[in-house]
Amino acid sequence: MGYICEITNRFKMNIPAELKYTKDHEWVKIDGDIATVGITDFAQSELGDIVYVEVDTLDESLDKDAVFGTVEAVKTVSDLFLPLSGEVIEFNEGLEDTPEDVNTDTWYIAMSNHQAWADIFILLAAGHKKIPLLKFFMKKELQWIPIIYLVHKTIDMPFLNRHSRAQIQANPELKKIDFENAKIAAKRFSRNPSTAFSFAEGTRFTLQKHSAQESPYSDLLKPKVGALAIALSGMPQVNTLVDFTVVYATEKRSTWDFLCGNLSRAKVAAKTYALPENLKNRSFEEEDDYRRDFQTFVDTIWLEKEQTIKDLKL
């Protein structure tokens, strides 16, 4: 029995414009006479799993390019170089107990194409220690699958009782209830850094569904944005969307194929997008122009994803 033998994760780095960067992959943020220093996303990804961060130069005055601390990963130790001359007056002491927090100290919303039953496991592996734990919004019916139920209980992923299209057509008020349930679930993620995740296509890709939709994308179904927008309304601290693209090396993608090891190779690319200000602090269920703006934002990403899929298949 096998599951994932290979994952290629090509994470595109988050590069905030307000920061300054050095050749040694540190960043600095200046606020008056105070400069805050950290290491870049690239440095974190190159180091791998970080196990210890030490800064032993508190209250010392150092010259530019002096070593002011070290970062220890599983396989290597790297010096930290001061990008400016000055006195070291404070250190994030929480990193001594939880050095992995250097990678996972913020909130995200995330989405992906949906290719196979194994996508959840592939994406959890791809995002591990790069972003906070992915929290999937799951259909309530999935709680009867033992492994899914165990995942739900272990890492607090919410089951949502979504009404069918026929039920909503018969009683439009049910749609508001679904929105409120999803918003309440998303608010639970605000307690600790989390990544609220949704499969934007809403269902796994098949040629039959692609044809029925008359999708304009060659390898994708049309994206839906309701779950993402509602998650954002429940997590106002989110500023970034992470888009994952999953491509498998085989067309054998059933649950049985996964358990038998036939679904053994996948590539995952991930890219971050800053959320436009006009998508924050608004009501998806009440504002028509907001729904259109959010759909346009995701549709643009979906066009880029088409090319990403082609590149991953090479």
KOLDOFI-218252 format. One line per field, with one value per atom (N, C-alpha, C): residue number from 0; residue in one letter; x, y, z. Coordinates in steps of 0.05 Angstrom, whole numbers, plus 5000, padded with zeros to 4 digits. Example, Ala and Ser with C-alpha at 12.3 -4.5 7.8 and 13.67 -1.06 7.14 Angstrom:
# residues 2
nr: [0/0/0/1/1/1]
rest: [A/A/A/S/S/S]
c1: [5264/5246/5264/5257/5273/5258]
c2: [4886/4910/4934/4955/4979/5001]
c3: [5156/5156/5156/5142/5143/5157]
***
This chain:
# residues 314
nr: [0/0/0/1/1/1/2/2/2/3/3/3/4/4/4/5/5/5/6/6/6/7/7/7/8/8/8/9/9/9/10/10/10/11/11/11/12/12/12/13/13/13/14/14/14/15/15/15/16/16/16/17/17/17/18/18/18/19/19/19/20/20/20/21/21/21/22/22/22/23/23/23/24/24/24/25/25/25/26/26/26/27/27/27/28/28/28/29/29/29/30/30/30/31/31/31/32/32/32/33/33/33/34/34/34/35/35/35/36/36/36/37/37/37/38/38/38/39/39/39/40/40/40/41/41/41/42/42/42/43/43/43/44/44/44/45/45/45/46/46/46/47/47/47/48/48/48/49/49/49/50/50/50/51/51/51/52/52/52/53/53/53/54/54/54/55/55/55/56/56/56/57/57/57/58/58/58/59/59/59/60/60/60/61/61/61/62/62/62/63/63/63/64/64/64/65/65/65/66/66/66/67/67/67/68/68/68/69/69/69/70/70/70/71/71/71/72/72/72/73/73/73/74/74/74/75/75/75/76/76/76/77/77/77/78/78/78/79/79/79/80/80/80/81/81/81/82/82/82/83/83/83/84/84/84/85/85/85/86/86/86/87/87/87/88/88/88/89/89/89/90/90/90/91/91/91/92/92/92/93/93/93/94/94/94/95/95/95/96/96/96/97/97/97/98/98/98/99/99/99/100/100/100/101/101/101/102/102/102/103/103/103/104/104/104/105/105/105/106/106/106/107/107/107/108/108/108/109/109/109/110/110/110/111/111/111/112/112/112/113/113/113/114/114/114/115/115/115/116/116/116/117/117/117/118/118/118/119/119/119/120/120/120/121/121/121/122/122/122/123/123/123/124/124/124/125/125/125/126/126/126/127/127/127/128/128/128/129/129/129/130/130/130/131/131/131/132/132/132/133/133/133/134/134/134/135/135/135/136/136/136/137/137/137/138/138/138/139/139/139/140/140/140/141/141/141/142/142/142/143/143/143/144/144/144/145/145/145/146/146/146/147/147/147/148/148/148/149/149/149/150/150/150/151/151/151/152/152/152/153/153/153/154/154/154/155/155/155/156/156/156/157/157/157/158/158/158/159/159/159/160/160/160/161/161/161/162/162/162/163/163/163/164/164/164/165/165/165/166/166/166/167/167/167/168/168/168/169/169/169/170/170/170/171/171/171/172/172/172/173/173/173/174/174/174/175/175/175/176/176/176/177/177/177/178/178/178/179/179/179/180/180/180/181/181/181/182/182/182/183/183/183/184/184/184/185/185/185/186/186/186/187/187/187/188/188/188/189/189/189/190/190/190/191/191/191/192/192/192/193/193/193/194/194/194/195/195/195/196/196/196/197/197/197/198/198/198/199/199/199/200/200/200/201/201/201/202/202/202/203/203/203/204/204/204/205/205/205/206/206/206/207/207/207/208/208/208/209/209/209/210/210/210/211/211/211/212/212/212/213/213/213/214/214/214/215/215/215/216/216/216/217/217/217/218/218/218/219/219/219/220/220/220/221/221/221/222/222/222/223/223/223/224/224/224/225/225/225/226/226/226/227/227/227/228/228/228/229/229/229/230/230/230/231/231/231/232/232/232/233/233/233/234/234/234/235/235/235/236/236/236/237/237/237/238/238/238/239/239/239/240/240/240/241/241/241/242/242/242/243/243/243/244/244/244/245/245/245/246/246/246/247/247/247/248/248/248/249/249/249/250/250/250/251/251/251/252/252/252/253/253/253/254/254/254/255/255/255/256/256/256/257/257/257/258/258/258/259/259/259/260/260/260/261/261/261/262/262/262/263/263/263/264/264/264/265/265/265/266/266/266/267/267/267/268/268/268/269/269/269/270/270/270/271/271/271/272/272/272/273/273/273/274/274/274/275/275/275/276/276/276/277/277/277/278/278/278/279/279/279/280/280/280/281/281/281/282/282/282/283/283/283/284/284/284/285/285/285/286/286/286/287/287/287/288/288/288/289/289/289/290/290/290/291/291/291/292/292/292/293/293/293/294/294/294/295/295/295/296/296/296/297/297/297/298/298/298/299/299/299/300/300/300/301/301/301/302/302/302/303/303/303/304/304/304/305/305/305/306/306/306/307/307/307/308/308/308/309/309/309/310/310/310/311/311/311/312/312/312/313/313/313]
rest: [M/M/M/G/G/G/Y/Y/Y/I/I/I/C/C/C/E/E/E/I/I/I/T/T/T/N/N/N/R/R/R/F/F/F/K/K/K/M/M/M/N/N/N/I/I/I/P/P/P/A/A/A/E/E/E/L/L/L/K/K/K/Y/Y/Y/T/T/T/K/K/K/D/D/D/H/H/H/E/E/E/W/W/W/V/V/V/K/K/K/I/I/I/D/D/D/G/G/G/D/D/D/I/I/I/A/A/A/T/T/T/V/V/V/G/G/G/I/I/I/T/T/T/D/D/D/F/F/F/A/A/A/Q/Q/Q/S/S/S/E/E/E/L/L/L/G/G/G/D/D/D/I/I/I/V/V/V/Y/Y/Y/V/V/V/E/E/E/V/V/V/D/D/D/T/T/T/L/L/L/D/D/D/E/E/E/S/S/S/L/L/L/D/D/D/K/K/K/D/D/D/A/A/A/V/V/V/F/F/F/G/G/G/T/T/T/V/V/V/E/E/E/A/A/A/V/V/V/K/K/K/T/T/T/V/V/V/S/S/S/D/D/D/L/L/L/F/F/F/L/L/L/P/P/P/L/L/L/S/S/S/G/G/G/E/E/E/V/V/V/I/I/I/E/E/E/F/F/F/N/N/N/E/E/E/G/G/G/L/L/L/E/E/E/D/D/D/T/T/T/P/P/P/E/E/E/D/D/D/V/V/V/N/N/N/T/T/T/D/D/D/T/T/T/W/W/W/Y/Y/Y/I/I/I/A/A/A/M/M/M/S/S/S/N/N/N/H/H/H/Q/Q/Q/A/A/A/W/W/W/A/A/A/D/D/D/I/I/I/F/F/F/I/I/I/L/L/L/L/L/L/A/A/A/A/A/A/G/G/G/H/H/H/K/K/K/K/K/K/I/I/I/P/P/P/L/L/L/L/L/L/K/K/K/F/F/F/F/F/F/M/M/M/K/K/K/K/K/K/E/E/E/L/L/L/Q/Q/Q/W/W/W/I/I/I/P/P/P/I/I/I/I/I/I/Y/Y/Y/L/L/L/V/V/V/H/H/H/K/K/K/T/T/T/I/I/I/D/D/D/M/M/M/P/P/P/F/F/F/L/L/L/N/N/N/R/R/R/H/H/H/S/S/S/R/R/R/A/A/A/Q/Q/Q/I/I/I/Q/Q/Q/A/A/A/N/N/N/P/P/P/E/E/E/L/L/L/K/K/K/K/K/K/I/I/I/D/D/D/F/F/F/E/E/E/N/N/N/A/A/A/K/K/K/I/I/I/A/A/A/A/A/A/K/K/K/R/R/R/F/F/F/S/S/S/R/R/R/N/N/N/P/P/P/S/S/S/T/T/T/A/A/A/F/F/F/S/S/S/F/F/F/A/A/A/E/E/E/G/G/G/T/T/T/R/R/R/F/F/F/T/T/T/L/L/L/Q/Q/Q/K/K/K/H/H/H/S/S/S/A/A/A/Q/Q/Q/E/E/E/S/S/S/P/P/P/Y/Y/Y/S/S/S/D/D/D/L/L/L/L/L/L/K/K/K/P/P/P/K/K/K/V/V/V/G/G/G/A/A/A/L/L/L/A/A/A/I/I/I/A/A/A/L/L/L/S/S/S/G/G/G/M/M/M/P/P/P/Q/Q/Q/V/V/V/N/N/N/T/T/T/L/L/L/V/V/V/D/D/D/F/F/F/T/T/T/V/V/V/V/V/V/Y/Y/Y/A/A/A/T/T/T/E/E/E/K/K/K/R/R/R/S/S/S/T/T/T/W/W/W/D/D/D/F/F/F/L/L/L/C/C/C/G/G/G/N/N/N/L/L/L/S/S/S/R/R/R/A/A/A/K/K/K/V/V/V/A/A/A/A/A/A/K/K/K/T/T/T/Y/Y/Y/A/A/A/L/L/L/P/P/P/E/E/E/N/N/N/L/L/L/K/K/K/N/N/N/R/R/R/S/S/S/F/F/F/E/E/E/E/E/E/E/E/E/D/D/D/D/D/D/Y/Y/Y/R/R/R/R/R/R/D/D/D/F/F/F/Q/Q/Q/T/T/T/F/F/F/V/V/V/D/D/D/T/T/T/I/I/I/W/W/W/L/L/L/E/E/E/K/K/K/E/E/E/Q/Q/Q/T/T/T/I/I/I/K/K/K/D/D/D/L/L/L/K/K/K/L/L/L]
c1: [5017/5000/5018/5012/5028/5010/5021/5004/5020/5037/5051/5081/5091/5120/5135/5122/5136/5116/5125/5110/5131/5126/5143/5128/5136/5122/5138/5127/5141/5127/5133/5119/5131/5114/5123/5123/5144/5149/5132/5125/5112/5133/5132/5152/5138/5132/5119/5135/5122/5136/5147/5136/5145/5171/5181/5206/5230/5253/5279/5293/5309/5320/5351/5365/5394/5401/5427/5437/5438/5437/5438/5410/5390/5362/5350/5358/5344/5327/5306/5291/5292/5286/5286/5262/5248/5226/5233/5234/5242/5218/5217/5196/5209/5215/5229/5258/5265/5291/5293/5271/5270/5269/5286/5287/5281/5261/5254/5266/5280/5295/5284/5282/5274/5287/5280/5290/5268/5275/5256/5242/5220/5207/5226/5243/5262/5282/5292/5311/5297/5272/5257/5254/5247/5242/5268/5290/5316/5326/5321/5329/5313/5288/5271/5260/5257/5245/5264/5255/5272/5267/5289/5287/5296/5311/5321/5329/5322/5331/5344/5368/5383/5393/5388/5399/5412/5439/5454/5468/5458/5471/5453/5433/5416/5432/5424/5436/5464/5473/5499/5496/5516/5517/5535/5525/5539/5540/5561/5564/5547/5543/5529/5544/5529/5538/5550/5549/5558/5538/5548/5530/5516/5490/5475/5460/5460/5446/5448/5435/5436/5408/5404/5380/5389/5378/5385/5362/5368/5348/5357/5342/5348/5375/5383/5408/5430/5425/5445/5440/5461/5459/5469/5453/5459/5462/5482/5485/5464/5457/5440/5457/5456/5473/5457/5467/5453/5455/5432/5432/5439/5438/5444/5460/5475/5489/5469/5473/5455/5456/5439/5438/5414/5420/5399/5384/5358/5344/5322/5314/5292/5293/5284/5283/5257/5245/5220/5225/5223/5230/5212/5189/5171/5184/5203/5216/5233/5241/5258/5242/5216/5199/5185/5179/5165/5179/5203/5217/5202/5184/5170/5151/5145/5127/5139/5164/5176/5163/5150/5137/5107/5095/5066/5052/5058/5048/5026/5012/4991/4968/4947/4923/4921/4910/4906/4878/4869/4848/4863/4853/4867/4847/4855/4838/4856/4843/4857/4838/4849/4833/4829/4810/4802/4803/4824/4829/4822/4825/4823/4815/4806/4800/4824/4848/4872/4881/4868/4877/4882/4864/4866/4893/4901/4926/4950/4948/4970/4974/4952/4954/4963/4955/4965/4995/5005/5034/5048/5037/5049/5051/5032/5032/5044/5053/5063/5087/5084/5104/5112/5097/5101/5080/5056/5034/5019/5002/4987/4970/4963/4948/4923/4920/4896/4872/4851/4825/4805/4796/4777/4748/4732/4703/4692/4682/4673/4643/4632/4604/4597/4574/4567/4565/4558/4556/4582/4605/4631/4639/4623/4630/4627/4613/4609/4633/4652/4677/4696/4704/4720/4744/4761/4785/4780/4759/4751/4742/4726/4716/4739/4759/4782/4798/4801/4814/4799/4772/4755/4759/4759/4762/4790/4810/4838/4846/4839/4848/4825/4801/4779/4772/4767/4757/4727/4713/4684/4669/4647/4628/4605/4598/4576/4552/4529/4504/4493/4502/4494/4468/4450/4425/4429/4414/4416/4404/4410/4399/4368/4357/4328/4316/4329/4318/4319/4341/4343/4323/4319/4299/4271/4265/4239/4237/4260/4260/4286/4286/4311/4324/4308/4320/4341/4340/4360/4389/4390/4416/4429/4413/4424/4433/4419/4427/4454/4457/4483/4506/4501/4521/4529/4509/4514/4530/4522/4537/4566/4571/4599/4614/4601/4614/4622/4604/4609/4633/4634/4656/4682/4682/4706/4716/4697/4705/4721/4715/4730/4760/4766/4794/4809/4795/4808/4823/4818/4831/4861/4870/4899/4904/4929/4935/4926/4910/4898/4897/4892/4887/4861/4840/4814/4814/4808/4811/4785/4783/4760/4769/4757/4761/4742/4754/4738/4719/4726/4708/4683/4684/4662/4658/4672/4669/4694/4699/4723/4719/4741/4741/4736/4717/4714/4707/4713/4706/4676/4660/4631/4622/4633/4625/4636/4660/4671/4654/4644/4627/4600/4588/4562/4563/4585/4589/4595/4605/4616/4638/4656/4677/4695/4702/4721/4750/4755/4783/4787/4811/4815/4818/4830/4835/4821/4802/4790/4760/4745/4717/4716/4692/4689/4692/4706/4709/4685/4679/4659/4672/4661/4676/4661/4637/4621/4635/4646/4659/4683/4699/4723/4714/4694/4685/4674/4659/4647/4669/4689/4711/4725/4729/4742/4726/4699/4683/4685/4691/4694/4722/4742/4770/4781/4773/4780/4810/4826/4855/4869/4855/4868/4875/4899/4908/4917/4919/4932/4916/4913/4901/4924/4924/4943/4928/4938/4926/4944/4933/4948/4939/4957/4951/4962/4945/4952/4951/4972/4973/4984/4970/4979/4992/5009/5023/5007/4983/4967/4938/4922/4893/4879/4893/4881/4880/4856/4854/4832/4822/4801/4812/4794/4803/4818/4809/4823/4851/4853/4880/4898/4888/4904/4914/4896/4903/4922/4920/4938/4965/4968/4994/4996/4973/4974/4974/4964/4964/4987/5011/5035/5052/5046/5063/5045/5052/5037/5056/5050/5064/5044/5054/5038/5052/5040/5050/5032/5044/5028/5038/5019/5025/5008/5020/5005/4996/4972/4961/4951/4960/4950/4920/4904/4875/4871/4857/4851/4834/4838/4824/4794/4785/4756/4742/4758/4746/4744/4752/4753/4729/4720/4700/4674/4665/4641/4623/4598/4579/4574/4583/4580/4551/4535/4507/4489/4499/4481/4489/4514/4524/4530/4514/4518/4545/4553/4578/4602/4599/4620/4624/4602/4603/4617/4610/4623/4652/4660/4688/4704/4693/4707/4710/4689/4690/4711/4712/4732/4760/4765/4791/4799/4781/4787/4789/4773/4774/4801/4813/4839/4860/4859/4877/4873/4848/4842/4855/4857/4870/4900/4912/4940/4944/4925/4927/4927/4913/4914/4942/4958/4985/5002/4997/5012/5008/4984/4979/4995/4996/5012/5041/5051/5079/5086/5067/5072/5071/5057/5055/5080/5097/5121/5141]
c2: [4976/5000/5025/5044/5069/5092/5116/5139/5160/5176/5197/5191/5186/5181/5206/5225/5249/5272/5294/5319/5341/5355/5378/5403/5417/5441/5466/5481/5504/5529/5535/5556/5583/5601/5627/5645/5660/5673/5698/5703/5728/5749/5771/5792/5819/5826/5851/5875/5894/5917/5935/5936/5955/5946/5922/5913/5918/5919/5921/5894/5886/5859/5861/5840/5839/5815/5814/5791/5766/5768/5745/5735/5746/5736/5744/5767/5779/5802/5809/5833/5852/5877/5897/5916/5922/5941/5964/5989/6012/6028/6035/6052/6072/6095/6116/6106/6105/6096/6066/6052/6023/6007/5988/5970/5941/5929/5901/5884/5862/5845/5817/5804/5776/5763/5737/5723/5720/5718/5718/5691/5690/5665/5646/5657/5640/5627/5642/5631/5609/5613/5593/5568/5571/5547/5532/5546/5533/5519/5530/5518/5493/5492/5470/5473/5450/5451/5465/5487/5502/5492/5486/5473/5492/5513/5530/5557/5579/5606/5618/5629/5640/5668/5687/5714/5720/5719/5723/5749/5769/5795/5818/5811/5831/5853/5877/5901/5906/5893/5898/5917/5934/5951/5938/5934/5919/5935/5929/5942/5927/5941/5929/5904/5883/5856/5839/5848/5832/5809/5787/5764/5770/5770/5776/5752/5730/5706/5683/5661/5638/5625/5612/5596/5567/5549/5521/5505/5492/5474/5445/5426/5398/5391/5402/5394/5415/5439/5460/5482/5498/5522/5545/5567/5591/5615/5632/5657/5678/5696/5718/5743/5758/5782/5807/5826/5851/5869/5877/5893/5922/5931/5959/5960/5981/5985/5994/5984/5992/5974/5979/5963/5943/5918/5898/5901/5910/5917/5897/5880/5862/5838/5815/5790/5776/5765/5750/5724/5725/5703/5679/5683/5660/5640/5649/5631/5611/5616/5596/5571/5574/5551/5540/5557/5548/5560/5551/5563/5560/5540/5537/5560/5577/5599/5620/5618/5637/5634/5611/5606/5609/5608/5604/5623/5649/5668/5686/5678/5695/5678/5691/5678/5680/5660/5660/5648/5654/5638/5625/5601/5586/5571/5564/5549/5532/5513/5495/5484/5474/5457/5430/5415/5390/5367/5350/5329/5301/5296/5269/5269/5245/5242/5247/5243/5246/5275/5294/5322/5332/5326/5336/5329/5304/5294/5307/5309/5322/5351/5365/5393/5398/5380/5382/5378/5359/5355/5378/5390/5411/5437/5441/5466/5462/5438/5432/5450/5466/5483/5506/5510/5533/5554/5545/5563/5549/5564/5550/5527/5509/5485/5492/5477/5481/5470/5486/5478/5477/5453/5449/5451/5464/5464/5439/5420/5394/5391/5377/5371/5352/5357/5342/5312/5305/5276/5261/5276/5263/5253/5261/5252/5222/5209/5180/5164/5178/5165/5165/5142/5140/5158/5157/5173/5203/5211/5239/5248/5231/5238/5241/5223/5225/5251/5259/5284/5307/5307/5327/5330/5307/5307/5316/5308/5313/5342/5355/5382/5402/5395/5414/5426/5409/5418/5417/5438/5439/5423/5410/5399/5419/5425/5444/5430/5436/5425/5443/5437/5454/5442/5460/5452/5450/5432/5427/5451/5452/5473/5472/5448/5445/5455/5450/5459/5490/5501/5531/5544/5532/5543/5542/5521/5519/5538/5544/5562/5578/5601/5618/5625/5625/5631/5612/5587/5567/5575/5591/5600/5619/5636/5653/5637/5616/5598/5585/5576/5564/5584/5610/5631/5635/5637/5642/5619/5594/5571/5571/5578/5579/5602/5625/5647/5641/5627/5619/5600/5581/5562/5577/5597/5612/5628/5638/5654/5637/5611/5593/5594/5598/5598/5623/5643/5668/5666/5644/5642/5639/5624/5619/5620/5626/5627/5602/5606/5584/5591/5571/5575/5563/5580/5570/5563/5537/5527/5519/5524/5515/5505/5483/5475/5492/5511/5531/5519/5497/5485/5472/5467/5456/5426/5413/5385/5375/5349/5339/5341/5347/5350/5323/5322/5300/5312/5297/5306/5310/5294/5296/5323/5330/5355/5379/5376/5397/5403/5381/5385/5397/5387/5397/5427/5435/5464/5481/5469/5484/5503/5491/5507/5519/5544/5557/5549/5534/5526/5497/5492/5465/5444/5450/5430/5436/5454/5463/5467/5464/5472/5501/5513/5541/5545/5565/5569/5583/5575/5588/5602/5624/5641/5645/5634/5638/5630/5606/5596/5613/5621/5638/5665/5677/5704/5703/5682/5679/5674/5657/5653/5679/5696/5722/5740/5739/5756/5747/5721/5712/5714/5721/5723/5750/5772/5799/5804/5788/5793/5782/5769/5757/5778/5777/5796/5782/5755/5740/5715/5710/5685/5667/5642/5623/5605/5604/5587/5563/5539/5514/5503/5492/5477/5449/5429/5401/5387/5372/5357/5329/5308/5281/5269/5249/5237/5215/5209/5187/5195/5182/5187/5168/5150/5132/5147/5157/5175/5168/5143/5135/5129/5126/5119/5093/5073/5048/5051/5067/5072/5085/5103/5115/5094/5077/5057/5036/5031/5011/5022/5048/5060/5068/5066/5074/5105/5118/5147/5156/5154/5156/5180/5196/5219/5244/5266/5290/5314/5335/5360/5382/5398/5420/5446/5465/5493/5510/5529/5548/5576/5594/5622/5639/5660/5678/5703/5713/5737/5755/5780/5800/5805/5805/5810/5840/5847/5875/5887/5912/5925/5925/5925/5926/5899/5878/5853/5848/5867/5863/5878/5866/5878/5885/5866/5870/5845/5847/5825/5811/5786/5771/5766/5760/5752/5775/5800/5823/5842/5841/5861/5848/5854/5843/5850/5876/5885/5871/5865/5851/5823/5809/5782/5783/5803/5806/5811/5829/5835/5811/5796/5772/5751/5748/5729/5737/5762/5772/5767/5772/5767/5737/5719/5690/5681/5692/5684/5691/5713/5721/5701/5692/5672/5645/5639/5614/5613/5636/5638/5632/5642/5636/5607/5596/5567/5549/5557/5541/5537/5559/5556/5541/5545/5530/5500/5491/5463/5452/5468/5460/5457/5476/5476/5451/5445/5422/5396/5394/5370/5364/5384/5380/5362]
c3: [5000/5000/5000/4983/4982/4977/4982/4976/4960/4972/4957/4957/4933/4931/4924/4912/4903/4903/4914/4911/4904/4883/4876/4883/4903/4912/4904/4885/4874/4886/4911/4925/4916/4904/4897/4921/4925/4951/4954/4979/4987/4991/4976/4977/4982/5007/5013/5004/4991/4979/5000/5025/5045/5058/5052/5065/5047/5059/5045/5048/5028/5028/5024/5035/5032/5015/5007/4992/5008/5035/5052/5060/5046/5049/5076/5086/5108/5098/5113/5107/5130/5125/5146/5141/5163/5162/5181/5171/5186/5194/5220/5231/5250/5239/5255/5261/5287/5295/5300/5296/5301/5275/5273/5250/5259/5246/5252/5230/5238/5219/5220/5197/5195/5171/5167/5144/5123/5098/5076/5073/5058/5051/5037/5020/5005/5024/5044/5063/5079/5087/5102/5087/5061/5044/5039/5037/5032/5057/5081/5106/5112/5105/5112/5140/5154/5181/5201/5212/5231/5259/5274/5300/5322/5316/5337/5326/5339/5332/5356/5353/5375/5368/5386/5384/5411/5411/5437/5438/5423/5422/5433/5449/5460/5476/5471/5484/5474/5453/5441/5417/5413/5389/5369/5345/5324/5298/5283/5257/5236/5214/5191/5182/5176/5166/5189/5214/5236/5241/5251/5258/5284/5284/5309/5320/5305/5315/5295/5301/5283/5281/5258/5253/5248/5264/5261/5249/5227/5214/5219/5209/5214/5203/5180/5167/5167/5177/5174/5195/5200/5217/5200/5201/5185/5203/5197/5212/5203/5221/5215/5215/5193/5189/5193/5208/5213/5188/5177/5152/5157/5183/5189/5215/5218/5244/5265/5290/5311/5335/5354/5379/5377/5385/5386/5412/5410/5435/5442/5423/5429/5410/5420/5404/5409/5388/5390/5405/5431/5449/5444/5433/5428/5408/5392/5373/5387/5411/5426/5431/5437/5443/5418/5399/5374/5350/5343/5321/5294/5292/5267/5261/5282/5278/5260/5254/5235/5207/5202/5176/5177/5200/5202/5221/5219/5238/5228/5208/5196/5186/5176/5166/5136/5123/5094/5088/5064/5051/5027/5020/4999/4981/4957/4939/4921/4907/4889/4868/4846/4829/4843/4834/4848/4828/4832/4812/4822/4848/4858/4887/4897/4925/4943/4932/4948/4950/4938/4938/4966/4984/5011/5023/5020/5032/5017/4991/4975/4984/4987/4994/5023/5041/5069/5069/5053/5052/5039/5018/5004/5021/5038/5054/5081/5088/5115/5122/5144/5155/5136/5115/5097/5103/5109/5116/5139/5154/5175/5164/5181/5173/5157/5134/5118/5132/5133/5144/5122/5115/5093/5103/5087/5091/5078/5094/5084/5085/5064/5064/5087/5100/5123/5117/5092/5085/5087/5086/5086/5114/5134/5161/5165/5146/5148/5137/5125/5115/5139/5149/5174/5174/5153/5154/5153/5139/5139/5166/5179/5206/5226/5224/5242/5237/5212/5205/5218/5215/5227/5257/5271/5300/5308/5293/5300/5297/5275/5269/5265/5275/5276/5250/5230/5204/5205/5197/5201/5179/5187/5169/5166/5141/5135/5124/5134/5125/5102/5078/5055/5042/5036/5024/4993/4981/4953/4937/4911/4895/4894/4893/4892/4918/4941/4967/4968/4958/4959/4940/4917/4899/4911/4927/4940/4964/4977/5000/5000/4987/4984/5011/5033/5059/5068/5057/5064/5055/5034/5024/5045/5058/5079/5103/5109/5131/5125/5100/5092/5095/5086/5088/5118/5135/5163/5176/5169/5180/5172/5146/5137/5150/5154/5167/5196/5210/5238/5239/5220/5218/5214/5196/5190/5214/5230/5253/5273/5274/5292/5285/5259/5251/5259/5269/5277/5303/5318/5344/5342/5322/5317/5287/5279/5251/5236/5215/5200/5171/5154/5126/5119/5114/5107/5077/5072/5045/5032/5006/4990/4963/4954/4926/4909/4894/4881/4860/4848/4828/4841/4867/4881/4878/4860/4855/4840/4840/4826/4796/4782/4753/4739/4720/4702/4674/4654/4627/4623/4637/4634/4647/4670/4683/4667/4656/4639/4615/4602/4579/4587/4609/4617/4624/4635/4643/4619/4597/4575/4585/4602/4614/4593/4596/4577/4582/4604/4611/4602/4591/4579/4601/4624/4645/4671/4671/4696/4692/4714/4715/4722/4719/4726/4756/4765/4794/4807/4832/4848/4871/4879/4898/4925/4928/4952/4977/4978/5002/5010/4990/4996/5007/4995/5004/5032/5038/5064/5085/5078/5096/5102/5082/5085/5104/5102/5119/5148/5153/5181/5191/5173/5181/5170/5183/5172/5172/5187/5188/5164/5145/5122/5101/5091/5070/5044/5046/5024/5017/4991/4981/4970/4977/4966/4946/4922/4901/4896/4901/4895/4868/4853/4829/4831/4828/4832/4805/4798/4773/4780/4771/4776/4750/4755/4733/4719/4730/4719/4719/4702/4701/4721/4733/4753/4780/4787/4810/4829/4828/4846/4874/4894/4921/4921/4905/4903/4892/4871/4860/4880/4897/4918/4937/4946/4966/4955/4929/4916/4907/4910/4903/4874/4859/4831/4828/4848/4849/4866/4854/4871/4865/4845/4839/4833/4844/4840/4841/4827/4829/4839/4856/4867/4864/4852/4851/4868/4882/4899/4894/4893/4888/4906/4917/4935/4919/4927/4915/4937/4936/4955/4950/4970/4967/4962/4940/4935/4958/4964/4986/4982/4956/4951/4956/4964/4970/5000/5016/5045/5059/5081/5098/5083/5066/5051/5053/5044/5047/5021/5019/4994/4988/5009/5004/4998/5003/5000/4977/4968/4949/4922/4902/4875/4863/4866/4854/4868/4894/4908/4897/4892/4881/4853/4837/4811/4814/4832/4836/4845/4864/4874/4851/4836/4814/4793/4787/4768/4778/4804/4816/4813/4819/4818/4789/4771/4743/4731/4739/4729/4739/4763/4774/4759/4752/4738/4710/4697/4671/4674/4696/4701/4708/4721/4729/4705/4684/4660/4650/4650/4640/4660/4686/4707/4703/4697/4693/4669/4648/4624/4632/4648/4655/4673/4691/4709/4694/4673/4658/4642/4638/4621/4636]
***
